[in-house]
Amino acid sequence: MGITTEQLVEYTAEFLPDLDIEKLEVYKNELIERNKNVNLTAITEPREINEKHFLDCLSVFRFIDFKKNATVIDVGTGAGF
């Protein structure tokens, strides 16, 4: 089922008020396009990507207070997440 882009913004507003949704949209579109040739992920529906890739990854910001402009990486999560 997944969530809409608007819902993603709404759900993350409390802990990521400056989320650049336009960059995520570019990433999502690129992921869908490149996944046609290389199996990066089984999740390819836009609403599913919003929920199972973006929201799942961004939720860590609800629990951890990263310093401004911190660089964070989750090694081994596939497709760059």
N, C-alpha and C positions, 0 to 999 in steps of 0.2 A: 504494500500500500504506500508507505512512505509519507513524506511531508512536503508541502509546497515551499518555495523559496521564502515566501512571506512568513510562513510558520517558523522556518529556520531563523529568520531575523528576530521574530518575536521571542522564540525560546532562548536565544542567546543574548538578548538585549540587556538582561540584568548583569551578566558577567563579562560580556564583550560588546559594550555599547558602540564601539568604533569599528565593528566588523565591516570589512570591505567586501560586501556581497558581490560586487561586480567582478572582483578577482576570482572569487569562488565560481561564479558563473562561467568565466573564461576557462578555468581549470576543468570544470564539469564537462563543458562542450568538447574540450580537447581530449579528455579521458574517453568520452563516448566515441569520438572519431577514431582515435588511435587503437581503441579496443577492438575495432573491426578487423585489424590486421594482426595485432598481438594480444594474446589473452592476458590482460592486466588484472581484470576483475570479472567475477560473474555478475556483479551488481552493475547494471547498465541503464536502468530506468532512472530518469532525472529525479523523481521524488524519492526513490530508494537511495540514490547517491546522497541526496540532501540529508536523509536520516542516518543511514548505515555507515556512511563515510564521514561526511562533514560534522553532523551533530555528535556522533559518537566520539570523534577526535577532539572536537572543540569543548566537549563537556569537562575535560580535565581542568579547564580554566575556571570552572565553578569551584573547584576544590583546592587549587594551588594558586597562590598569588605570585606570579612571575614578575620579575623586575621589568620595567618598561624597556622595550626594544630587546628583550632577551631572545636568544636563539634556542629553539627547542626541537629535538628530533626524537622520533619513536622508531628505533631501528627494528627492521624486520616486519613491518606492517603491510608491505606490499603496495604497489601502485603509487608510492610516494606519500602515503598517509602516515 
